């Protein structure tokens, strides 16, 4: 065997070993955790305290299909120039990406209310956080039991 063939075989073997070692680590990163959700919320709020109240999260407690789950969010706010909702973010614990969406509002929105649909990978807790004009953050949670999962990534 020539030196060229030996080097090719060694390089190929090293490449396969690298793939075998890196692949399990990649799968571990994609696995959703509560800590990932807490970190995503911390990034959204900049570490500011989050209070309960002023925000209402409405979704069905039992979901037959996680591919399309109705979600309604309302925030108690006059939506005036002095007091309005700047942003609303939705987080979950078990989807591959814990930060589902950020919605930007302003006083011209008239009402701080949003209706949408999201995908859920499994039964879990959904958290909605609203940032007000004065920099305060308010939250609400809702639990959903999903019988047919969506958002599942292969490993």
N, CA, C and O of each residue as an XYZ file, in Angstrom:
620
protein
N       0.849     -1.173      0.000
C       0.000      0.000      0.000
C       0.893      1.234      0.000
O       1.873      1.288      0.743
N       0.568      2.214     -0.816
C       1.393      3.418     -0.899
C       1.029      4.372      0.227
O       0.005      4.212      0.891
N       1.888      5.368      0.428
C       1.662      6.363      1.486
C       0.386      7.157      1.214
O      -0.331      7.527      2.145
N       0.107      7.417     -0.059
C      -1.099      8.173     -0.404
C      -2.353      7.427      0.036
O      -3.255      8.038      0.610
N      -2.433      6.115     -0.219
C      -3.603      5.332      0.163
C      -3.740      5.244      1.673
O      -4.848      5.334      2.201
N      -2.627      5.069      2.374
C      -2.671      5.004      3.837
C      -3.204      6.314      4.416
O      -4.041      6.306      5.319
N      -2.719      7.423      3.896
C      -3.170      8.727      4.389
C      -4.655      8.934      4.105
O      -5.373      9.479      4.943
N      -5.117      8.509      2.945
C      -6.526      8.646      2.590
C      -7.397      7.823      3.536
O      -8.437      8.291      4.002
N      -6.966      6.601      3.814
C      -7.720      5.730      4.706
C      -7.722      6.298      6.119
O      -8.764      6.312      6.774
N      -6.565      6.770      6.604
C      -6.488      7.355      7.945
C      -7.347      8.613      8.047
O      -8.045      8.805      9.043
N      -7.302      9.464      7.036
C      -8.109     10.687      7.055
C      -9.598     10.356      7.046
O     -10.387     10.973      7.762
N      -9.974      9.368      6.223
C     -11.383      8.953      6.188
C     -11.832      8.375      7.515
O     -12.934      8.665      7.982
N     -10.979      7.554      8.128
C     -11.311      6.978      9.435
C     -11.429      8.053     10.503
O     -12.322      7.993     11.347
N     -10.532      9.040     10.474
C     -10.598     10.144     11.438
C     -11.876     10.951     11.238
O     -12.501     11.380     12.207
N     -12.267     11.158      9.971
C     -13.506     11.882      9.690
C     -14.722     11.147     10.213
O     -15.610     11.765     10.801
N     -14.780      9.842     10.011
C     -15.905      9.043     10.518
C     -15.944      9.053     12.033
O     -17.021      9.138     12.624
N     -14.780      8.966     12.673
C     -14.722      9.013     14.130
C     -15.227     10.358     14.640
O     -15.956     10.419     15.630
N     -14.836     11.437     13.961
C     -15.308     12.763     14.353
C     -16.820     12.861     14.238
O     -17.475     13.390     15.136
N     -17.376     12.366     13.158
C     -18.832     12.387     12.970
C     -19.513     11.570     14.064
O     -20.528     11.998     14.613
N     -18.972     10.416     14.380
C     -19.566      9.564     15.410
C     -19.517     10.226     16.777
O     -20.438     10.056     17.575
N     -18.460     10.977     17.063
C     -18.333     11.629     18.364
C     -19.163     12.902     18.452
O     -19.712     13.208     19.510
N     -19.262     13.645     17.359
C     -19.991     14.907     17.368
C     -21.494     14.688     17.305
O     -22.237     15.439     17.936
N     -21.959     13.716     16.591
C     -23.396     13.479     16.392
C     -24.177     13.346     17.696
O     -25.220     13.987     17.821
N     -23.730     12.535     18.698
C     -24.493     12.472     19.944
C     -24.550     13.813     20.659
O     -25.564     14.138     21.278
N     -23.481     14.594     20.586
C     -23.490     15.918     21.206
C     -24.500     16.833     20.556
O     -25.174     17.602     21.242
N     -24.616     16.760     19.241
C     -25.593     17.560     18.512
C     -27.005     17.190     18.942
O     -27.841     18.072     19.139
N     -27.276     15.925     19.085
C     -28.606     15.478     19.506
C     -28.925     15.990     20.903
O     -30.068     16.345     21.189
N     -27.931     16.030     21.763
C     -28.152     16.513     23.125
C     -28.503     17.997     23.117
O     -29.302     18.446     23.939
N     -27.908     18.772     22.191
C     -28.198     20.192     22.110
C     -29.634     20.421     21.641
O     -30.285     21.358     22.103
N     -30.137     19.587     20.737
C     -31.486     19.759     20.216
C     -32.567     19.318     21.190
O     -33.732     19.682     21.029
N     -32.192     18.534     22.203
C     -33.178     18.065     23.157
C     -33.666     19.232     24.019
O     -32.866     19.847     24.724
N     -34.954     19.545     23.974
C     -35.468     20.684     24.735
C     -35.444     20.422     26.237
O     -35.645     19.297     26.694
N     -35.195     21.484     26.988
C     -35.179     21.381     28.449
C     -35.846     22.606     29.052
O     -35.991     23.633     28.389
N     -36.246     22.497     30.294
C     -36.817     23.643     31.016
C     -35.757     24.735     31.172
O     -36.078     25.923     31.144
N     -34.497     24.331     31.337
C     -33.419     25.303     31.488
C     -33.278     26.154     30.226
O     -32.993     27.349     30.311
N     -33.479     25.539     29.053
C     -33.409     26.290     27.791
C     -34.525     27.327     27.737
O     -34.317     28.434     27.241
N     -35.702     26.979     28.239
C     -36.816     27.926     28.264
C     -36.529     29.071     29.228
O     -36.771     30.234     28.906
N     -36.017     28.746     30.399
C     -35.672     29.783     31.380
C     -34.624     30.729     30.801
O     -34.713     31.941     30.996
N     -33.642     30.195     30.099
C     -32.606     31.018     29.473
C     -33.197     31.892     28.371
O     -32.821     33.059     28.253
N     -34.106     31.364     27.568
C     -34.752     32.152     26.514
C     -35.571     33.292     27.115
O     -35.578     34.400     26.578
N     -36.251     33.033     28.209
C     -37.023     34.079     28.894
C     -36.077     35.133     29.462
O     -36.359     36.328     29.379
N     -34.961     34.699     30.035
C     -33.983     35.644     30.589
C     -33.431     36.550     29.480
O     -33.247     37.748     29.697
N     -33.167     35.988     28.303
C     -32.685     36.799     27.180
C     -33.748     37.814     26.746
O     -33.423     38.962     26.441
N     -35.010     37.392     26.719
C     -36.094     38.295     26.319
C     -36.248     39.450     27.302
O     -36.417     40.597     26.887
N     -36.192     39.161     28.594
C     -36.411     40.183     29.622
C     -35.141     40.930     29.998
O     -35.206     41.938     30.701
N     -34.001     40.459     29.547
C     -32.741     41.085     29.950
C     -32.435     40.856     31.417
O     -31.659     41.600     32.017
N     -33.041     39.828     31.998
C     -32.827     39.517     33.406
C     -33.730     40.288     34.355
O     -33.618     40.120     35.569
N     -34.622     41.130     33.839
C     -35.549     41.894     34.684
C     -36.558     40.951     35.330
O     -36.856     39.892     34.779
N     -37.089     41.327     36.500
C     -38.096     40.470     37.146
C     -39.386     40.412     36.331
O     -39.764     41.374     35.663
N     -40.050     39.260     36.405
C     -41.312     39.040     35.703
C     -42.396     38.816     36.742
O     -42.255     37.973     37.628
N     -43.473     39.569     36.630
C     -44.583     39.476     37.576
C     -45.757     38.747     36.943
O     -45.939     38.788     35.726
N     -46.538     38.094     37.755
C     -47.755     37.452     37.274
C     -48.878     38.468     37.203
O     -48.938     39.388     38.019
N     -49.767     38.309     36.236
C     -50.919     39.197     36.124
C     -50.880     40.034     34.862
O     -49.909     39.982     34.107
N     -51.927     40.803     34.630
C     -52.136     41.710     33.500
C     -52.194     41.027     32.141
O     -52.624     41.647     31.169
N     -51.782     39.791     32.046
C     -51.780     39.091     30.768
C     -52.614     37.823     30.905
O     -52.524     37.123     31.914
N     -53.415     37.530     29.902
C     -54.267     36.340     29.906
C     -53.911     35.481     28.702
O     -53.852     35.961     27.570
N     -53.679     34.215     28.966
C     -53.306     33.255     27.931
C     -54.404     32.213     27.867
O     -54.684     31.534     28.856
N     -55.019     32.087     26.716
C     -56.124     31.149     26.560
C     -55.795     30.155     25.450
O     -55.534     30.538     24.310
N     -55.812     28.872     25.807
C     -55.617     27.798     24.840
C     -56.316     26.566     25.370
O     -56.513     26.448     26.580
N     -56.701     25.638     24.497
C     -57.410     24.451     24.982
C     -56.498     23.596     25.876
O     -55.321     23.413     25.566
N     -57.036     23.080     26.972
C     -56.216     22.255     27.862
C     -55.902     20.874     27.275
O     -54.895     20.261     27.628
N     -56.762     20.393     26.383
C     -56.545     19.097     25.735
C     -56.516     19.324     24.222
O     -57.485     19.807     23.637
N     -55.380     18.966     23.594
C     -55.178     19.194     22.176
C     -55.031     17.849     21.492
O     -54.160     17.055     21.847
N     -55.883     17.595     20.510
C     -55.830     16.316     19.804
C     -54.624     16.249     18.870
O     -53.979     15.206     18.756
N     -54.322     17.360     18.203
C     -53.236     17.376     17.234
C     -52.339     18.578     17.510
O     -52.806     19.716     17.468
N     -51.056     18.343     17.792
C     -50.124     19.411     18.104
C     -49.698     20.244     16.913
O     -48.970     21.221     17.091
N     -50.124     19.895     15.694
C     -49.732     20.655     14.513
C     -50.359     22.041     14.448
O     -49.785     22.951     13.850
N     -51.514     22.210     15.048
C     -52.184     23.507     15.008
C     -52.997     23.713     16.282
O     -54.111     23.206     16.415
N     -52.423     24.460     17.207
C     -53.041     24.692     18.513
C     -53.439     26.163     18.609
O     -52.571     27.033     18.546
N     -54.737     26.465     18.759
C     -55.162     27.863     18.872
C     -54.662     28.479     20.176
O     -54.660     27.842     21.230
N     -54.239     29.737     20.069
C     -53.673     30.454     21.209
C     -54.168     31.893     21.162
O     -54.075     32.557     20.130
N     -54.695     32.368     22.283
C     -55.190     33.738     22.374
C     -54.496     34.422     23.553
O     -54.445     33.880     24.657
N     -53.967     35.610     23.303
C     -53.266     36.367     24.349
C     -53.875     37.758     24.414
O     -54.008     38.434     23.394
N     -54.245     38.185     25.617
C     -54.728     39.540     25.849
C     -53.972     40.129     27.028
O     -53.665     39.434     27.995
N     -53.678     41.411     26.936
C     -52.964     42.112     28.002
C     -53.818     43.292     28.436
O     -54.325     44.047     27.606
N     -53.970     43.441     29.750
C     -54.721     44.573     30.301
C     -53.869     45.824     30.146
O     -52.876     46.002     30.851
N     -54.266     46.690     29.214
C     -53.539     47.922     28.950
C     -54.454     48.889     28.223
O     -55.222     48.473     27.356
N     -54.389     50.179     28.558
C     -55.203     51.151     27.834
C     -54.688     51.404     26.413
O     -55.392     52.003     25.600
N     -53.481     50.957     26.113
C     -52.837     51.153     24.814
C     -52.826     52.629     24.430
O     -53.115     52.994     23.290
N     -52.487     53.465     25.400
C     -52.327     54.901     25.172
C     -50.839     55.203     25.001
O     -50.001     54.325     25.203
N     -50.515     56.420     24.638
C     -49.109     56.792     24.458
C     -48.320     56.654     25.761
O     -47.109     56.436     25.728
N     -48.989     56.776     26.896
C     -48.311     56.701     28.190
C     -48.230     55.274     28.734
O     -47.347     54.974     29.537
N     -49.128     54.399     28.313
C     -49.174     53.034     28.856
C     -49.610     52.070     27.753
O     -50.789     51.997     27.406
N     -48.642     51.335     27.211
C     -48.967     50.383     26.153
C     -48.039     49.176     26.231
O     -47.027     49.184     26.932
N     -48.418     48.140     25.488
C     -47.626     46.911     25.404
C     -46.632     47.068     24.254
O     -47.018     47.351     23.120
N     -45.357     46.882     24.562
C     -44.331     46.948     23.513
C     -44.198     45.625     22.770
O     -44.221     45.577     21.540
N     -44.056     44.537     23.560
C     -43.831     43.222     22.950
C     -44.539     42.155     23.766
O     -44.720     42.286     24.976
N     -44.932     41.104     23.079
C     -45.448     39.892     23.719
C     -44.639     38.728     23.154
O     -44.501     38.598     21.937
N     -44.109     37.892     24.024
C     -43.344     36.722     23.579
C     -43.998     35.465     24.127
O     -44.576     35.479     25.215
N     -43.906     34.379     23.369
C     -44.467     33.088     23.769
C     -43.319     32.083     23.847
O     -42.494     31.986     22.939
N     -43.288     31.338     24.957
C     -42.247     30.336     25.204
C     -42.889     29.006     25.558
O     -44.022     28.963     26.036
N     -42.153     27.908     25.319
C     -42.632     26.588     25.719
C     -41.451     25.743     26.168
O     -40.297     26.087     25.912
N     -41.743     24.639     26.837
C     -40.699     23.815     27.443
C     -40.194     22.684     26.574
O     -39.042     22.275     26.724
N     -41.004     22.163     25.676
C     -40.634     20.906     25.027
C     -40.465     20.970     23.516
O     -40.208     19.938     22.897
N     -40.595     22.117     22.907
C     -40.325     22.229     21.479
C     -38.824     22.386     21.269
O     -38.124     22.818     22.185
N     -38.316     22.052     20.102
C     -36.886     22.223     19.852
C     -36.420     23.675     20.036
O     -35.283     23.906     20.448
N     -37.272     24.640     19.740
C     -36.965     26.054     19.955
C     -37.925     26.592     21.015
O     -39.117     26.719     20.737
N     -37.445     26.913     22.224
C     -38.360     27.341     23.287
C     -39.000     28.701     23.055
O     -40.090     28.953     23.568
N     -38.355     29.592     22.293
C     -38.917     30.918     22.017
C     -39.738     30.806     20.731
O     -39.188     30.784     19.630
N     -41.047     30.738     20.888
C     -41.935     30.484     19.752
C     -42.095     31.720     18.874
O     -41.915     31.642     17.658
N     -42.430     32.858     19.476
C     -42.711     34.061     18.683
C     -42.582     35.301     19.561
O     -42.793     35.238     20.772
N     -42.235     36.423     18.944
C     -42.295     37.728     19.588
C     -43.165     38.621     18.719
O     -42.933     38.755     17.518
N     -44.162     39.226     19.334
C     -45.089     40.116     18.637
C     -44.828     41.540     19.119
O     -44.765     41.785     20.324
N     -44.676     42.473     18.193
C     -44.396     43.870     18.533
C     -45.682     44.676     18.377
O     -46.342     44.626     17.339
N     -46.023     45.418     19.430
C     -47.233     46.236     19.427
C     -46.853     47.679     19.740
O     -45.687     47.983     19.994
N     -47.824     48.545     19.721
C     -47.634     49.947     20.071
C     -48.976     50.553     20.399
O     -50.000     49.877     20.293
N     -48.996     51.813     20.795
C     -50.262     52.434     21.193
C     -51.284     52.498     20.065
O     -52.484     52.550     20.333
N     -50.842     52.496     18.816
C     -51.770     52.574     17.692
C     -52.461     51.238     17.405
O     -53.354     51.172     16.560
N     -52.053     50.176     18.104
C     -52.700     48.873     17.917
C     -54.141     48.896     18.418
O     -54.969     48.109     17.961
N     -54.441     49.782     19.344
C     -55.807     49.898     19.850
C     -56.124     48.931     20.973
O     -56.651     49.334     22.010
N     -55.811     47.668     20.779
C     -56.033     46.629     21.796
C     -54.813     45.736     21.841
O     -54.194     45.456     20.814
N     -54.475     45.293     23.035
C     -53.361     44.352     23.187
C     -53.943     42.943     23.194
O     -54.053     42.308     24.243
N     -54.313     42.466     22.014
C     -54.912     41.138     21.878
C     -54.410     40.487     20.601
O     -54.353     41.115     19.543
N     -54.049     39.219     20.717
C     -53.517     38.473     19.584
C     -54.132     37.083     19.574
O     -54.230     36.437     20.618
N     -54.545     36.621     18.404
C     -55.007     35.246     18.211
C     -54.124     34.613     17.147
O     -53.911     35.194     16.083
N     -53.614     33.431     17.432
C     -52.750     32.749     16.480
C     -52.837     31.241     16.711
O     -53.646     30.772     17.512
N     -52.012     30.504     16.014
C     -51.894     29.055     16.201
C     -50.418     28.724     16.299
O     -49.587     29.337     15.629
N     -50.096     27.746     17.143
C     -48.713     27.309     17.289
C     -48.644     25.795     17.171
O     -49.666     25.110     17.210
N     -47.431     25.281     17.026
C     -47.209     23.833     16.986
C     -46.584     23.419     18.306
O     -45.720     24.112     18.843
N     -47.032     22.282     18.824
C     -46.495     21.763     20.080
C     -45.989     20.348     19.881
O     -46.664     19.512     19.281
N     -44.794     20.088     20.391
C     -44.173     18.776     20.238
C     -44.718     17.760     21.231
O     -44.642     16.556     20.986
N     -45.263     18.225     22.342
C     -45.669     17.301     23.404
C     -46.534     18.066     24.399
O     -46.691     19.281     24.282
N     -47.086     17.368     25.364
C     -47.806     18.028     26.447
C     -46.815     18.905     27.201
O     -45.715     18.462     27.528
N     -47.203     20.152     27.478
C     -46.258     21.080     28.076
C     -46.933     22.333     28.589
O     -48.139     22.525     28.436
N     -46.122     23.179     29.203
C     -46.575     24.470     29.701
C     -46.142     25.549     28.724
O     -44.991     25.585     28.289
N     -47.081     26.429     28.383
C     -46.815     27.565     27.509
C     -46.772     28.806     28.393
O     -47.606     28.968     29.284
N     -45.805     29.674     28.148
C     -45.665     30.909     28.909
C     -45.719     32.085     27.952
O     -45.035     32.091     26.929
N     -46.531     33.079     28.280
C     -46.583     34.327     27.511
C     -46.081     35.441     28.419
O     -46.470     35.521     29.585
N     -45.219     36.299     27.885
C     -44.664     37.415     28.653
C     -44.880     38.688     27.861
O     -44.576     38.748     26.670
N     -45.410     39.712     28.528
C     -45.638     41.010     27.904
C     -44.681     42.033     28.498
O     -44.511     42.111     29.714
N     -44.059     42.813     27.623
C     -43.220     43.923     28.062
C     -44.017     45.205     27.882
O     -44.504     45.496     26.790
N     -44.147     45.963     28.952
C     -44.906     47.207     28.917
C     -43.984     48.381     28.589
O     -42.762     48.237     28.620
N     -44.555     49.522     28.280
C     -43.791     50.723     27.943
C     -42.849     51.113     29.072
O     -41.744     51.591     28.812
N     -43.262     50.920     30.315
C     -42.436     51.318     31.464
C     -41.321     50.318     31.774
O     -40.595     50.491     32.752
N     -41.177     49.275     30.954
C     -40.096     48.311     31.143
C     -40.430     47.145     32.052
O     -39.575     46.292     32.289
N     -41.653     47.082     32.571
C     -42.048     45.948     33.413
C     -42.465     44.778     32.532
O     -42.888     44.952     31.390
N     -42.334     43.586     33.096
C     -42.705     42.362     32.386
C     -43.775     41.629     33.192
O     -43.682     41.510     34.413
N     -44.786     41.145     32.488
C     -45.906     40.432     33.095
C     -46.046     39.094     32.386
O     -45.777     38.985     31.190
N     -46.473     38.065     33.139
C     -46.547     36.738     32.523
C     -47.813     35.987     32.902
O     -48.494     36.302     33.877
N     -48.094     34.981     32.088
C     -49.178     34.030     32.339
C     -48.757     32.703     31.728
O     -47.985     32.669     30.770
N     -49.268     31.609     32.284
C     -48.963     30.286     31.748
C     -50.253     29.506     31.518
O     -51.295     29.799     32.104
N     -50.151     28.511     30.652
C     -51.260     27.588     30.397
C     -50.660     26.225     30.089
O     -49.628     26.128     29.426
N     -51.308     25.182     30.568
C     -50.868     23.814     30.303
C     -51.713     23.218     29.192
O     -52.920     23.448     29.113
N     -51.052     22.444     28.332
C     -51.758     21.766     27.250
C     -51.319     20.311     27.206
O     -50.126     20.008     27.251
N     -52.282     19.427     27.119
C     -52.006     18.002     26.940
C     -52.205     17.700     25.463
O     -53.299     17.885     24.928
N     -51.148     17.234     24.803
C     -51.166     16.971     23.366
C     -51.182     15.457     23.153
O     -50.323     14.743     23.669
N     -52.167     14.972     22.387
C     -52.263     13.537     22.142
C     -51.502     13.101     20.903
O     -51.053     11.956     20.837
N     -51.338     13.996     19.897
C     -50.568     13.700     18.690
C     -49.556     14.818     18.508
O     -49.927     15.953     18.209
N     -48.266     14.500     18.688
C     -47.210     15.516     18.726
C     -46.889     16.079     17.357
O     -47.116     15.437     16.331
N     -46.350     17.305     17.358
C     -45.808     17.967     16.176
C     -44.412     18.454     16.548
O     -43.976     18.254     17.682
N     -43.702     19.088     15.617
C     -42.388     19.699     15.870
C     -41.339     18.719     16.356
O     -40.466     19.112     17.130
N     -41.381     17.505     15.953
C     -40.393     16.532     16.417
C     -39.248     16.507     15.424
O     -39.451     16.274     14.233
N     -38.028     16.753     15.927
C     -36.845     16.710     15.072
C     -36.151     15.373     15.240
O     -36.044     14.861     16.355
N     -35.687     14.814     14.156
C     -34.958     13.554     14.208
C     -33.572     13.746     14.767
O     -33.018     14.841     14.670
N     -32.995     12.712     15.352
C     -31.655     12.843     15.898
C     -30.627     12.310     14.950
O     -29.434     12.342     15.252
